């Protein structure tokens, strides 16, 4: 019995089809939109591979900073309120570390070829 292809395999095959069979046949706005579609699928593929792990890391850092356990969205709202109310110092090293790591995790999905991201990742 054959298993159906995974989400990642399906998306990868569509990306390869667009890249290898479609883009070179198009011009102008249709070519541009094919690139946008390919890039969007690549972001979705990275989300499938990385987002759950990244969200888990982000939530764990927030639980440490805030000393409470809620869902990720709620933790982020609480963090923003505490920063706005000056209950958390914006110069707090744990906060700075968290914001840096969260930004890097978001870039790993959205813009993994961004030069500043690559420079920082190499350090």
Beta strands, then each sheet from edge to edge (+ up, - down):
end
